[in-house]
Amino acid sequence: MAIRVAVDAMGGDKAPSVVVDGVVQALQESQHPLEVILVGPEAILNEELSRHGGLENIDSLRILHAPEVIGMAESPASAVKKKQQSSIHVGLGTHKKGHADAFISAGNTGAVMAASTFILGRLPNVSRPTLLGFIPTTKGSHSISADMGSNVDCKPEHMVQFARMASVFIGKLLDKENPKVALMNIGEEPGKGNEQVKAAYELLNARSDLNFIGNIEGRDLLYGIADVIVFDGFVGNIVLKFGESCMTSVLGLLVKEEMERLHFSDEQKMIVKTLLGSISKRFNYEEYGGAPLLGVTGNVMIGHGSSSAKAIKHLVYTAARVVDLQMVSAIEEAMAA
């Protein structure tokens, strides 16, 4: 049976053209039964699809009309309240009704999170849904981080919930048995950190259902010491944005300057660029598309605002895999314990 993914066609800096391109690629290249519902203004989406031969030439794709759009710079609280016919609302609504198995958006992150919580509701025993992140490691794998910006102010008990949900997620998605959980801190010793982090340490250490290994420092982040790394959303979002800038801008610029300074030949430059491209691929968000929002009663994936067609394609695939793994049921069961 095909997995049905509702896609916010108007979400992202380059929507709707890039979103439509990514969806079409996903359908054309998918190795598994897949259906996509494009959500947005019908006339605009039909025009975009005409570049691909029109809707009738694309199997397993349909349009769900949503006349309003929430802009990237709009206030999430205000937009969610006023624009209830937006592509975000309508897409989440069709997921809520059971007409779609998942919803994805590269649009206004705050609006997607607020609308998801309001429309889908929170899972039992979840106080704060959390937005996860994928952190590449030197081992060639990924660590999961929580929270990456959905909760800039949170209590120690919320951080424990993030750890529990993230552990279930990485356990199923990446087949990690008894994943290691660490707390991001300014030192490894248990007594380090501010009051929030010290209290979180004690709560995490008391959980028998978590394989808590203690504190790690920022310098440990990329070495794969832990499978799940916990911090509040304020710190998490800074880490996320800093990491992106290092790999996508700073590293490439520095390498280019050094090759010019050392007078590399064209052949030498090509070798370095190939090597750098291979390394950068591990850090490229396009490879997994985006991040899951855990703790809501549904499957919601949030993409980067600057998502390319490739990122949208992989976001669709990741959402389908999360559905296939019955992630929501697994998290609900874990949080009930």
Helices and strands as residue ranges (DSSP letters): E 3-8, H 17-29, E 34-40, H 42-49, G 50-52, G 55-57, E 61-65, H 76-82, H 87-96, E 102-105, H 109-120, E 130-131, E 133-136, E 142-146, H 156-173, E 180-184, H 195-205, E 211-216, G 218-223, E 228-230, H 233-245, I 246-250, H 251-261, H 266-283, G 285-287, E 290-294, E 300-303, H 309-324, H 327-336
